[in-house]
Amino acid sequence: MAEFNQNLWAPWRMEYIHSMADEAREGGCFLCDYWAAPHRDGEHHVVWRSPCTFVVMNRFPYTNGHLMVAFGAHRGDPTELTESEFGEMARGVRDAVSLLRRAVKPEGFNIGYNIGRCAGAGLPDHLHAHIVPRWSGDTNFMAVLGDVRVVPDALDALYQELVAHARALGFRT
Ligand SMILES: [Zn+2]
């Protein structure tokens, strides 16, 4: 049971901790900043965009390949989205699974939304889903490294791979 709880909840707790640090440092909404700057997608590790959503690598990944599917506009309540807007979010989650299966060959996934700060959402007003690839026996490699920053080169290298796979799958042109 303890192991089950750890597997289920740890990724979301990590988001809360790290995004609180982000907010303190930047004072804004980084998802809005990313959405507004498509010319900086490479720097921000945005893997692809759809008309209303984008898929981005988590800067503080729980495991290698941790992605987020974010709504473009600053809206936090999924019940406020139209059918087609929420459909785009769901499609993004589905396609992120396809991409990660191809790119990093996980054995499982944790997928979820944190709605509200008490549920662990670091950016409670900007809807985003987490897609965390899992392997049997994996550990949170951030904790293993003992620092909140993943080596930027490793993120960049994986980003280039994800972009290539996203192109091959037709998610991005
Ligand atoms: Zn926002």
Backbone and ligand atoms as CSV (ligand in chain L), in Angstrom:
chain,resi,resn,atom,element,x,y,z
A,1,MET,N,N,0.834,-1.209,0.000
A,1,MET,CA,C,0.000,0.000,0.000
A,1,MET,C,C,0.867,1.258,0.000
A,2,ALA,N,N,1.912,1.213,0.792
A,2,ALA,CA,C,2.800,2.387,0.834
A,2,ALA,C,C,3.402,2.646,-0.543
A,3,GLU,N,N,3.788,1.576,-1.183
A,3,GLU,CA,C,4.398,1.730,-2.506
A,3,GLU,C,C,3.376,2.268,-3.503
A,4,PHE,N,N,2.152,1.772,-3.381
A,4,PHE,CA,C,1.090,2.237,-4.272
A,4,PHE,C,C,0.891,3.747,-4.116
A,5,ASN,N,N,0.796,4.196,-2.869
A,5,ASN,CA,C,0.598,5.629,-2.633
A,5,ASN,C,C,1.736,6.453,-3.203
A,6,GLN,N,N,2.939,5.975,-3.007
A,6,GLN,CA,C,4.101,6.709,-3.483
A,6,GLN,C,C,4.061,6.840,-5.003
A,7,ASN,N,N,3.746,5.744,-5.657
A,7,ASN,CA,C,3.693,5.779,-7.113
A,7,ASN,C,C,2.598,6.707,-7.614
A,8,LEU,N,N,1.466,6.686,-6.924
A,8,LEU,CA,C,0.331,7.454,-7.400
A,8,LEU,C,C,0.542,8.951,-7.195
A,9,TRP,N,N,1.088,9.337,-6.048
A,9,TRP,CA,C,1.033,10.742,-5.682
A,9,TRP,C,C,2.327,11.502,-5.817
A,10,ALA,N,N,3.433,10.831,-5.800
A,10,ALA,CA,C,4.704,11.553,-5.762
A,10,ALA,C,C,4.888,12.533,-6.914
A,11,PRO,N,N,4.497,12.186,-8.159
A,11,PRO,CA,C,4.732,13.151,-9.244
A,11,PRO,C,C,4.017,14.471,-9.002
A,12,TRP,N,N,2.825,14.375,-8.464
A,12,TRP,CA,C,2.046,15.612,-8.303
A,12,TRP,C,C,2.616,16.439,-7.154
A,13,ARG,N,N,3.105,15.795,-6.138
A,13,ARG,CA,C,3.711,16.533,-5.032
A,13,ARG,C,C,4.949,17.274,-5.533
A,14,MET,N,N,5.703,16.613,-6.405
A,14,MET,CA,C,6.889,17.270,-6.960
A,14,MET,C,C,6.505,18.541,-7.717
A,15,GLU,N,N,5.400,18.454,-8.475
A,15,GLU,CA,C,4.991,19.644,-9.225
A,15,GLU,C,C,4.709,20.785,-8.278
A,16,TYR,N,N,4.016,20.485,-7.209
A,16,TYR,CA,C,3.639,21.521,-6.253
A,16,TYR,C,C,4.884,22.208,-5.697
A,17,ILE,N,N,5.825,21.404,-5.258
A,17,ILE,CA,C,7.040,21.959,-4.659
A,17,ILE,C,C,7.785,22.829,-5.663
A,18,HIS,N,N,7.976,22.296,-6.870
A,18,HIS,CA,C,8.788,23.029,-7.843
A,18,HIS,C,C,8.090,24.267,-8.377
A,19,SER,N,N,6.782,24.171,-8.595
A,19,SER,CA,C,6.120,25.327,-9.178
A,19,SER,C,C,5.966,26.433,-8.160
A,20,MET,N,N,5.896,26.088,-6.878
A,20,MET,CA,C,5.894,27.145,-5.870
A,20,MET,C,C,7.202,27.925,-5.967
A,21,ALA,N,N,8.277,27.205,-6.157
A,21,ALA,CA,C,9.575,27.870,-6.304
A,21,ALA,C,C,9.595,28.732,-7.556
A,22,ASP,N,N,8.991,28.218,-8.638
A,22,ASP,CA,C,8.915,28.991,-9.887
A,22,ASP,C,C,8.168,30.289,-9.691
A,23,GLU,N,N,7.018,30.189,-9.042
A,23,GLU,CA,C,6.190,31.373,-8.870
A,23,GLU,C,C,6.922,32.427,-8.066
A,24,ALA,N,N,7.609,31.986,-7.030
A,24,ALA,CA,C,8.330,32.932,-6.191
A,24,ALA,C,C,9.409,33.632,-7.011
A,25,ARG,N,N,10.004,32.889,-7.939
A,25,ARG,CA,C,11.110,33.440,-8.697
A,25,ARG,C,C,10.626,34.329,-9.839
A,26,GLU,N,N,9.527,33.942,-10.472
A,26,GLU,CA,C,9.139,34.635,-11.696
A,26,GLU,C,C,7.901,35.514,-11.547
A,27,GLY,N,N,7.049,35.187,-10.587
A,27,GLY,CA,C,5.904,36.036,-10.303
A,27,GLY,C,C,4.841,36.050,-11.388
A,28,GLY,N,N,4.939,35.207,-12.417
A,28,GLY,CA,C,3.928,35.196,-13.474
A,28,GLY,C,C,3.462,33.794,-13.765
A,29,CYS,N,N,2.903,33.609,-14.953
A,29,CYS,CA,C,2.442,32.293,-15.360
A,29,CYS,C,C,3.294,31.842,-16.536
A,30,PHE,N,N,4.148,30.858,-16.299
A,30,PHE,CA,C,5.077,30.484,-17.381
A,30,PHE,C,C,4.339,29.814,-18.544
A,31,LEU,N,N,3.210,29.156,-18.262
A,31,LEU,CA,C,2.469,28.541,-19.362
A,31,LEU,C,C,1.907,29.601,-20.307
A,32,CYS,N,N,1.435,30.728,-19.741
A,32,CYS,CA,C,0.985,31.845,-20.592
A,32,CYS,C,C,2.163,32.406,-21.385
A,33,ASP,N,N,3.304,32.549,-20.732
A,33,ASP,CA,C,4.492,33.072,-21.423
A,33,ASP,C,C,4.866,32.168,-22.600
A,34,TYR,N,N,4.827,30.850,-22.369
A,34,TYR,CA,C,5.191,29.897,-23.426
A,34,TYR,C,C,4.201,29.976,-24.583
A,35,TRP,N,N,2.907,30.010,-24.241
A,35,TRP,CA,C,1.865,30.023,-25.275
A,35,TRP,C,C,2.008,31.258,-26.162
A,36,ALA,N,N,2.419,32.369,-25.559
A,36,ALA,CA,C,2.489,33.637,-26.283
A,36,ALA,C,C,3.755,33.781,-27.127
A,37,ALA,N,N,4.682,32.821,-27.005
A,37,ALA,CA,C,5.976,32.992,-27.676
A,37,ALA,C,C,6.361,31.769,-28.506
A,38,PRO,N,N,5.589,31.479,-29.574
A,38,PRO,CA,C,5.917,30.281,-30.375
A,38,PRO,C,C,7.321,30.312,-30.972
A,39,HIS,N,N,7.868,31.510,-31.189
A,39,HIS,CA,C,9.220,31.592,-31.752
A,39,HIS,C,C,10.272,31.128,-30.751
A,40,ARG,N,N,9.873,30.948,-29.495
A,40,ARG,CA,C,10.824,30.450,-28.485
A,40,ARG,C,C,10.504,29.009,-28.053
A,41,ASP,N,N,9.760,28.288,-28.892
A,41,ASP,CA,C,9.375,26.917,-28.524
A,41,ASP,C,C,10.590,26.032,-28.251
A,42,GLY,N,N,11.659,26.229,-29.007
A,42,GLY,CA,C,12.843,25.398,-28.801
A,42,GLY,C,C,13.449,25.617,-27.424
A,43,GLU,N,N,13.564,26.863,-27.063
A,43,GLU,CA,C,14.127,27.230,-25.755
A,43,GLU,C,C,13.231,26.741,-24.615
A,44,HIS,N,N,11.911,26.774,-24.857
A,44,HIS,CA,C,10.954,26.384,-23.813
A,44,HIS,C,C,10.634,24.895,-23.830
A,45,HIS,N,N,11.178,24.174,-24.819
A,45,HIS,CA,C,10.924,22.743,-24.955
A,45,HIS,C,C,9.454,22.436,-25.220
A,46,VAL,N,N,8.810,23.293,-26.013
A,46,VAL,CA,C,7.454,23.001,-26.488
A,46,VAL,C,C,7.580,22.032,-27.660
A,47,VAL,N,N,6.982,20.849,-27.524
A,47,VAL,CA,C,7.192,19.788,-28.508
A,47,VAL,C,C,6.271,19.971,-29.713
A,48,TRP,N,N,5.008,20.299,-29.463
A,48,TRP,CA,C,4.122,20.683,-30.565
A,48,TRP,C,C,2.966,21.504,-30.029
A,49,ARG,N,N,2.249,22.126,-30.963
A,49,ARG,CA,C,1.075,22.946,-30.647
A,49,ARG,C,C,-0.111,22.463,-31.443
A,50,SER,N,N,-1.304,22.619,-30.867
A,50,SER,CA,C,-2.553,22.461,-31.621
A,50,SER,C,C,-3.246,23.825,-31.535
A,51,PRO,N,N,-4.388,24.010,-32.187
A,51,PRO,CA,C,-4.993,25.346,-32.157
A,51,PRO,C,C,-5.219,25.903,-30.745
A,52,CYS,N,N,-5.599,25.052,-29.786
A,52,CYS,CA,C,-5.920,25.543,-28.429
A,52,CYS,C,C,-4.994,25.020,-27.341
A,53,THR,N,N,-4.044,24.136,-27.673
A,53,THR,CA,C,-3.218,23.515,-26.628
A,53,THR,C,C,-1.754,23.441,-27.067
A,54,PHE,N,N,-0.890,23.117,-26.117
A,54,PHE,CA,C,0.488,22.806,-26.480
A,54,PHE,C,C,1.025,21.731,-25.549
A,55,VAL,N,N,2.046,21.027,-26.045
A,55,VAL,CA,C,2.671,19.943,-25.294
A,55,VAL,C,C,4.109,20.363,-25.000
A,56,VAL,N,N,4.469,20.331,-23.732
A,56,VAL,CA,C,5.769,20.878,-23.325
A,56,VAL,C,C,6.444,19.923,-22.347
A,57,MET,N,N,7.765,19.861,-22.394
A,57,MET,CA,C,8.513,19.065,-21.425
A,57,MET,C,C,8.475,19.764,-20.074
A,58,ASN,N,N,8.325,18.982,-19.020
A,58,ASN,CA,C,8.397,19.541,-17.670
A,58,ASN,C,C,9.852,19.857,-17.341
A,59,ARG,N,N,10.101,21.069,-16.911
A,59,ARG,CA,C,11.474,21.476,-16.597
A,59,ARG,C,C,12.016,20.776,-15.353
A,60,PHE,N,N,11.101,20.266,-14.531
A,60,PHE,CA,C,11.499,19.543,-13.319
A,60,PHE,C,C,10.912,18.140,-13.404
A,61,PRO,N,N,11.396,17.353,-14.351
A,61,PRO,CA,C,10.723,16.082,-14.645
A,61,PRO,C,C,10.778,15.102,-13.492
A,62,TYR,N,N,9.670,14.422,-13.300
A,62,TYR,CA,C,9.640,13.361,-12.294
A,62,TYR,C,C,10.390,12.141,-12.813
A,63,THR,N,N,10.176,11.835,-14.091
A,63,THR,CA,C,11.001,10.822,-14.754
A,63,THR,C,C,11.401,11.378,-16.115
A,64,ASN,N,N,12.303,10.689,-16.769
A,64,ASN,CA,C,12.785,11.118,-18.073
A,64,ASN,C,C,11.634,11.092,-19.085
A,65,GLY,N,N,11.303,12.253,-19.659
A,65,GLY,CA,C,10.225,12.307,-20.645
A,65,GLY,C,C,8.911,12.841,-20.104
A,66,HIS,N,N,8.907,13.290,-18.855
A,66,HIS,CA,C,7.708,13.879,-18.221
A,66,HIS,C,C,7.203,15.061,-19.058
A,67,LEU,N,N,5.988,14.916,-19.621
A,67,LEU,CA,C,5.398,15.965,-20.461
A,67,LEU,C,C,4.181,16.575,-19.788
A,68,MET,N,N,3.824,17.766,-20.244
A,68,MET,CA,C,2.575,18.392,-19.833
A,68,MET,C,C,1.807,18.788,-21.096
A,69,VAL,N,N,0.512,18.566,-21.064
A,69,VAL,CA,C,-0.373,19.088,-22.100
A,69,VAL,C,C,-1.112,20.261,-21.468
A,70,ALA,N,N,-0.901,21.449,-22.003
A,70,ALA,CA,C,-1.477,22.657,-21.391
A,70,ALA,C,C,-2.497,23.276,-22.329
A,71,PHE,N,N,-3.547,23.821,-21.732
A,71,PHE,CA,C,-4.470,24.626,-22.514
A,71,PHE,C,C,-3.753,25.941,-22.837
A,72,GLY,N,N,-4.032,26.520,-24.007
A,72,GLY,CA,C,-3.327,27.742,-24.380
A,72,GLY,C,C,-3.711,28.921,-23.504
A,73,ALA,N,N,-5.010,29.126,-23.329
A,73,ALA,CA,C,-5.486,30.278,-22.561
A,73,ALA,C,C,-5.390,30.005,-21.065
A,74,HIS,N,N,-5.322,31.067,-20.292
A,74,HIS,CA,C,-5.176,30.971,-18.839
A,74,HIS,C,C,-6.533,30.662,-18.201
A,75,ARG,N,N,-6.939,29.395,-18.267
A,75,ARG,CA,C,-8.205,28.953,-17.684
A,75,ARG,C,C,-7.936,27.685,-16.906
A,76,GLY,N,N,-8.485,27.614,-15.689
A,76,GLY,CA,C,-8.118,26.516,-14.802
A,76,GLY,C,C,-9.175,25.455,-14.600
A,77,ASP,N,N,-10.402,25.745,-15.005
A,77,ASP,CA,C,-11.501,24.828,-14.697
A,77,ASP,C,C,-11.901,24.057,-15.955
A,78,PRO,N,N,-11.704,22.742,-15.945
A,78,PRO,CA,C,-12.018,21.975,-17.163
A,78,PRO,C,C,-13.494,22.075,-17.546
A,79,THR,N,N,-14.371,22.355,-16.573
A,79,THR,CA,C,-15.799,22.426,-16.911
A,79,THR,C,C,-16.135,23.697,-17.686
A,80,GLU,N,N,-15.172,24.618,-17.750
A,80,GLU,CA,C,-15.398,25.845,-18.528
A,80,GLU,C,C,-14.993,25.673,-19.992
A,81,LEU,N,N,-14.358,24.554,-20.300
A,81,LEU,CA,C,-13.933,24.337,-21.686
A,81,LEU,C,C,-15.092,23.813,-22.524
A,82,THR,N,N,-15.076,24.168,-23.795
A,82,THR,CA,C,-16.076,23.603,-24.694
A,82,THR,C,C,-15.717,22.153,-24.985
A,83,GLU,N,N,-16.675,21.465,-25.578
A,83,GLU,CA,C,-16.461,20.067,-25.958
A,83,GLU,C,C,-15.211,19.930,-26.838
A,84,SER,N,N,-15.091,20.817,-27.814
A,84,SER,CA,C,-13.969,20.666,-28.750
A,84,SER,C,C,-12.654,21.084,-28.085
A,85,GLU,N,N,-12.704,22.079,-27.184
A,85,GLU,CA,C,-11.479,22.463,-26.472
A,85,GLU,C,C,-11.003,21.325,-25.579
A,86,PHE,N,N,-11.924,20.718,-24.832
A,86,PHE,CA,C,-11.489,19.621,-23.978
A,86,PHE,C,C,-11.078,18.415,-24.819
A,87,GLY,N,N,-11.722,18.256,-25.957
A,87,GLY,CA,C,-11.316,17.195,-26.881
A,87,GLY,C,C,-9.876,17.360,-27.323
A,88,GLU,N,N,-9.479,18.616,-27.532
A,88,GLU,CA,C,-8.085,18.867,-27.926
A,88,GLU,C,C,-7.124,18.503,-26.801
A,89,MET,N,N,-7.514,18.801,-25.562
A,89,MET,CA,C,-6.672,18.410,-24.423
A,89,MET,C,C,-6.534,16.890,-24.375
A,90,ALA,N,N,-7.658,16.195,-24.526
A,90,ALA,CA,C,-7.637,14.725,-24.459
A,90,ALA,C,C,-6.794,14.140,-25.586
A,91,ARG,N,N,-6.910,14.745,-26.765
A,91,ARG,CA,C,-6.113,14.279,-27.896
A,91,ARG,C,C,-4.623,14.492,-27.616
A,92,GLY,N,N,-4.298,15.633,-26.986
A,92,GLY,CA,C,-2.908,15.913,-26.640
A,92,GLY,C,C,-2.348,14.853,-25.697
A,93,VAL,N,N,-3.159,14.457,-24.711
A,93,VAL,CA,C,-2.728,13.418,-23.767
A,93,VAL,C,C,-2.508,12.104,-24.510
A,94,ARG,N,N,-3.467,11.746,-25.350
A,94,ARG,CA,C,-3.347,10.501,-26.110
A,94,ARG,C,C,-2.093,10.513,-26.993
A,95,ASP,N,N,-1.874,11.630,-27.683
A,95,ASP,CA,C,-0.730,11.697,-28.591
A,95,ASP,C,C,0.593,11.746,-27.836
A,96,ALA,N,N,0.577,12.336,-26.631
A,96,ALA,CA,C,1.792,12.343,-25.814
A,96,ALA,C,C,2.169,10.912,-25.417
A,97,VAL,N,N,1.155,10.085,-25.141
A,97,VAL,CA,C,1.415,8.678,-24.823
A,97,VAL,C,C,2.049,7.986,-26.040
A,98,SER,N,N,1.491,8.240,-27.221
A,98,SER,CA,C,2.056,7.636,-28.443
A,98,SER,C,C,3.509,8.060,-28.624
A,99,LEU,N,N,3.744,9.362,-28.429
A,99,LEU,CA,C,5.093,9.901,-28.614
A,99,LEU,C,C,6.083,9.264,-27.641
A,100,LEU,N,N,5.698,9.204,-26.368
A,100,LEU,CA,C,6.621,8.681,-25.353
A,100,LEU,C,C,6.853,7.184,-25.533
A,101,ARG,N,N,5.817,6.451,-25.948
A,101,ARG,CA,C,6.009,5.020,-26.213
A,101,ARG,C,C,7.109,4.823,-27.253
A,102,ARG,N,N,7.064,5.675,-28.256
A,102,ARG,CA,C,8.013,5.575,-29.359
A,102,ARG,C,C,9.403,6.078,-28.949
A,103,ALA,N,N,9.444,7.147,-28.156
A,103,ALA,CA,C,10.719,7.810,-27.876
A,103,ALA,C,C,11.469,7.205,-26.688
A,104,VAL,N,N,10.762,6.885,-25.598
A,104,VAL,CA,C,11.474,6.424,-24.391
A,104,VAL,C,C,11.016,5.052,-23.895
A,105,LYS,N,N,10.043,4.441,-24.622
A,105,LYS,CA,C,9.621,3.058,-24.346
A,105,LYS,C,C,9.316,2.770,-22.869
A,106,PRO,N,N,8.381,3.535,-22.295
A,106,PRO,CA,C,8.022,3.272,-20.890
A,106,PRO,C,C,7.194,2.005,-20.752
A,107,GLU,N,N,7.125,1.506,-19.510
A,107,GLU,CA,C,6.307,0.320,-19.236
A,107,GLU,C,C,4.931,0.712,-18.705
A,108,GLY,N,N,4.780,1.979,-18.311
A,108,GLY,CA,C,3.492,2.456,-17.806
A,108,GLY,C,C,3.501,3.973,-17.763
A,109,PHE,N,N,2.385,4.547,-17.337
A,109,PHE,CA,C,2.260,6.007,-17.256
A,109,PHE,C,C,1.472,6.403,-16.021
A,110,ASN,N,N,1.813,7.539,-15.445
A,110,ASN,CA,C,0.885,8.257,-14.576
A,110,ASN,C,C,0.387,9.442,-15.394
A,111,ILE,N,N,-0.927,9.593,-15.455
A,111,ILE,CA,C,-1.529,10.690,-16.210
A,111,ILE,C,C,-2.552,11.366,-15.318
A,112,GLY,N,N,-2.473,12.701,-15.198
A,112,GLY,CA,C,-3.474,13.338,-14.355
A,112,GLY,C,C,-3.471,14.843,-14.382
A,113,TYR,N,N,-4.582,15.372,-13.909
A,113,TYR,CA,C,-4.759,16.813,-13.712
A,113,TYR,C,C,-4.784,17.091,-12.214
A,114,ASN,N,N,-4.144,18.163,-11.793
A,114,ASN,CA,C,-4.318,18.640,-10.436
A,114,ASN,C,C,-5.243,19.854,-10.513
A,115,ILE,N,N,-6.418,19.762,-9.932
A,115,ILE,CA,C,-7.374,20.867,-9.965
A,115,ILE,C,C,-7.428,21.486,-8.582
A,116,GLY,N,N,-6.929,22.703,-8.456
A,116,GLY,CA,C,-6.916,23.377,-7.156
A,116,GLY,C,C,-5.612,23.161,-6.421
A,117,ARG,N,N,-5.203,24.175,-5.677
A,117,ARG,CA,C,-3.920,24.134,-5.003
A,117,ARG,C,C,-3.861,23.030,-3.948
A,118,CYS,N,N,-4.978,22.783,-3.268
A,118,CYS,CA,C,-4.965,21.745,-2.223
A,118,CYS,C,C,-4.751,20.371,-2.834
A,119,ALA,N,N,-5.025,20.238,-4.132
A,119,ALA,CA,C,-4.805,18.954,-4.828
A,119,ALA,C,C,-3.410,18.876,-5.419
A,120,GLY,N,N,-2.599,19.905,-5.169
A,120,GLY,CA,C,-1.223,19.837,-5.624
A,120,GLY,C,C,-0.928,20.639,-6.869
A,121,ALA,N,N,-1.904,21.383,-7.380
A,121,ALA,CA,C,-1.646,22.167,-8.589
A,121,ALA,C,C,-0.740,23.345,-8.257
A,122,GLY,N,N,0.373,23.436,-8.971
A,122,GLY,CA,C,1.278,24.560,-8.758
A,122,GLY,C,C,0.783,25.797,-9.482
A,123,LEU,N,N,0.107,25.578,-10.617
A,123,LEU,CA,C,-0.504,26.671,-11.376
A,123,LEU,C,C,-2.001,26.382,-11.459
A,124,PRO,N,N,-2.737,26.601,-10.366
A,124,PRO,CA,C,-4.130,26.143,-10.311
A,124,PRO,C,C,-5.037,26.827,-11.321
A,125,ASP,N,N,-4.634,27.982,-11.837
A,125,ASP,CA,C,-5.509,28.722,-12.752
A,125,ASP,C,C,-5.205,28.448,-14.215
A,126,HIS,N,N,-4.249,27.586,-14.485
A,126,HIS,CA,C,-3.911,27.299,-15.881
A,126,HIS,C,C,-3.885,25.784,-16.088
A,127,LEU,N,N,-4.943,25.309,-16.732
A,127,LEU,CA,C,-5.181,23.871,-16.858
A,127,LEU,C,C,-4.059,23.160,-17.613
A,128,HIS,N,N,-3.560,22.086,-17.015
A,128,HIS,CA,C,-2.550,21.274,-17.683
A,128,HIS,C,C,-2.605,19.856,-17.137
A,129,ALA,N,N,-2.338,18.907,-18.016
A,129,ALA,CA,C,-2.298,17.496,-17.630
A,129,ALA,C,C,-0.844,17.043,-17.611
A,130,HIS,N,N,-0.524,16.165,-16.671
A,130,HIS,CA,C,0.823,15.577,-16.610
A,130,HIS,C,C,0.801,14.202,-17.241
A,131,ILE,N,N,1.828,13.930,-18.014
A,131,ILE,CA,C,2.031,12.589,-18.556
A,131,ILE,C,C,3.424,12.160,-18.100
A,132,VAL,N,N,3.446,11.226,-17.157
A,132,VAL,CA,C,4.712,10.797,-16.552
A,132,VAL,C,C,4.984,9.355,-16.953
A,133,PRO,N,N,5.995,9.130,-17.805
A,133,PRO,CA,C,6.325,7.743,-18.152
A,133,PRO,C,C,6.959,7.024,-16.963
A,134,ARG,N,N,6.628,5.740,-16.822
A,134,ARG,CA,C,7.134,4.974,-15.685
A,134,ARG,C,C,7.760,3.664,-16.157
A,135,TRP,N,N,8.723,3.216,-15.389
A,135,TRP,CA,C,9.365,1.926,-15.612
A,135,TRP,C,C,9.350,1.176,-14.304
A,136,SER,N,N,9.282,-0.141,-14.359
A,136,SER,CA,C,9.298,-0.877,-13.101
A,136,SER,C,C,10.637,-0.623,-12.424
A,137,GLY,N,N,10.565,-0.291,-11.137
A,137,GLY,CA,C,11.786,-0.026,-10.381
A,137,GLY,C,C,12.344,1.357,-10.588
A,138,ASP,N,N,11.615,2.231,-11.291
A,138,ASP,CA,C,12.172,3.574,-11.484
A,138,ASP,C,C,12.125,4.360,-10.177
A,139,THR,N,N,12.952,5.379,-10.132
A,139,THR,CA,C,12.934,6.284,-8.984
A,139,THR,C,C,12.910,7.681,-9.556
A,140,ASN,N,N,12.599,8.622,-8.722
A,140,ASN,CA,C,12.602,10.009,-9.152
A,140,ASN,C,C,14.034,10.454,-9.351
A,141,PHE,N,N,14.449,10.593,-10.610
A,141,PHE,CA,C,15.875,10.854,-10.834
A,141,PHE,C,C,16.270,12.262,-10.429
A,142,MET,N,N,15.304,13.162,-10.255
A,142,MET,CA,C,15.624,14.478,-9.696
A,142,MET,C,C,16.195,14.309,-8.290
A,143,ALA,N,N,15.511,13.461,-7.505
A,143,ALA,CA,C,15.961,13.249,-6.130
A,143,ALA,C,C,17.318,12.564,-6.120
A,144,VAL,N,N,17.508,11.664,-7.078
A,144,VAL,CA,C,18.785,10.964,-7.158
A,144,VAL,C,C,19.918,11.952,-7.433
A,145,LEU,N,N,19.644,12.912,-8.307
A,145,LEU,CA,C,20.658,13.912,-8.614
A,145,LEU,C,C,20.892,14.854,-7.438
A,146,GLY,N,N,19.879,14.967,-6.573
A,146,GLY,CA,C,20.053,15.782,-5.380
A,146,GLY,C,C,20.015,17.273,-5.646
A,147,ASP,N,N,19.406,17.675,-6.751
A,147,ASP,CA,C,19.332,19.092,-7.075
A,147,ASP,C,C,18.039,19.320,-7.832
A,148,VAL,N,N,17.463,20.529,-7.770
A,148,VAL,CA,C,16.187,20.769,-8.449
A,148,VAL,C,C,16.363,20.984,-9.939
A,149,ARG,N,N,17.589,21.138,-10.393
A,149,ARG,CA,C,17.814,21.379,-11.820
A,149,ARG,C,C,18.337,20.138,-12.524
A,150,VAL,N,N,17.612,19.730,-13.543
A,150,VAL,CA,C,18.162,18.688,-14.397
A,150,VAL,C,C,19.232,19.339,-15.258
A,151,VAL,N,N,20.243,18.584,-15.590
A,151,VAL,CA,C,21.278,19.120,-16.473
A,151,VAL,C,C,20.607,19.606,-17.759
A,152,PRO,N,N,20.717,20.896,-18.087
A,152,PRO,CA,C,19.999,21.423,-19.258
A,152,PRO,C,C,20.332,20.681,-20.544
A,153,ASP,N,N,21.551,20.231,-20.704
A,153,ASP,CA,C,21.947,19.503,-21.915
A,153,ASP,C,C,21.120,18.240,-22.105
A,154,ALA,N,N,20.804,17.564,-21.007
A,154,ALA,CA,C,20.016,16.334,-21.092
A,154,ALA,C,C,18.608,16.652,-21.557
A,155,LEU,N,N,18.029,17.735,-21.057
A,155,LEU,CA,C,16.701,18.155,-21.487
A,155,LEU,C,C,16.715,18.516,-22.969
A,156,ASP,N,N,17.733,19.259,-23.383
A,156,ASP,CA,C,17.837,19.674,-24.783
A,156,ASP,C,C,17.945,18.468,-25.708
A,157,ALA,N,N,18.761,17.503,-25.325
A,157,ALA,CA,C,18.970,16.325,-26.165
A,157,ALA,C,C,17.670,15.538,-26.310
A,158,LEU,N,N,16.974,15.346,-25.203
A,158,LEU,CA,C,15.713,14.612,-25.275
A,158,LEU,C,C,14.687,15.412,-26.078
A,159,TYR,N,N,14.710,16.733,-25.920
A,159,TYR,CA,C,13.785,17.578,-26.682
A,159,TYR,C,C,13.960,17.357,-28.182
A,160,GLN,N,N,15.197,17.347,-28.643
A,160,GLN,CA,C,15.443,17.142,-30.073
A,160,GLN,C,C,14.899,15.794,-30.535
A,161,GLU,N,N,15.048,14.780,-29.698
A,161,GLU,CA,C,14.514,13.457,-30.043
A,161,GLU,C,C,12.997,13.479,-30.107
A,162,LEU,N,N,12.376,14.144,-29.111
A,162,LEU,CA,C,10.910,14.183,-29.070
A,162,LEU,C,C,10.360,14.927,-30.280
A,163,VAL,N,N,11.027,16.011,-30.664
A,163,VAL,CA,C,10.589,16.787,-31.830
A,163,VAL,C,C,10.659,15.919,-33.091
A,164,ALA,N,N,11.727,15.161,-33.227
A,164,ALA,CA,C,11.876,14.297,-34.408
A,164,ALA,C,C,10.762,13.253,-34.445
A,165,HIS,N,N,10.463,12.643,-33.303
A,165,HIS,CA,C,9.388,11.652,-33.249
A,165,HIS,C,C,8.030,12.307,-33.482
A,166,ALA,N,N,7.849,13.525,-32.957
A,166,ALA,CA,C,6.570,14.225,-33.148
A,166,ALA,C,C,6.351,14.527,-34.624
A,167,ARG,N,N,7.410,14.856,-35.324
A,167,ARG,CA,C,7.311,15.087,-36.776
A,167,ARG,C,C,6.955,13.798,-37.495
A,168,ALA,N,N,7.651,12.707,-37.112
A,168,ALA,CA,C,7.411,11.423,-37.773
A,168,ALA,C,C,5.972,10.966,-37.562
A,169,LEU,N,N,5.395,11.295,-36.407
A,169,LEU,CA,C,4.016,10.894,-36.109
A,169,LEU,C,C,2.997,11.875,-36.696
A,170,GLY,N,N,3.488,12.972,-37.268
A,170,GLY,CA,C,2.576,13.951,-37.866
A,170,GLY,C,C,1.949,14.910,-36.876
A,171,PHE,N,N,2.507,14.979,-35.641
A,171,PHE,CA,C,1.960,15.898,-34.643
A,171,PHE,C,C,2.448,17.326,-34.885
A,172,ARG,N,N,3.590,17.431,-35.529
A,172,ARG,CA,C,4.108,18.756,-35.828
A,172,ARG,C,C,4.709,18.744,-37.227
A,173,THR,N,N,4.674,19.876,-37.891
A,173,THR,CA,C,5.144,19.924,-39.275
A,173,THR,C,C,6.583,20.409,-39.315
L,1,ZN,ZN,ZN,-1.459,31.068,-17.568
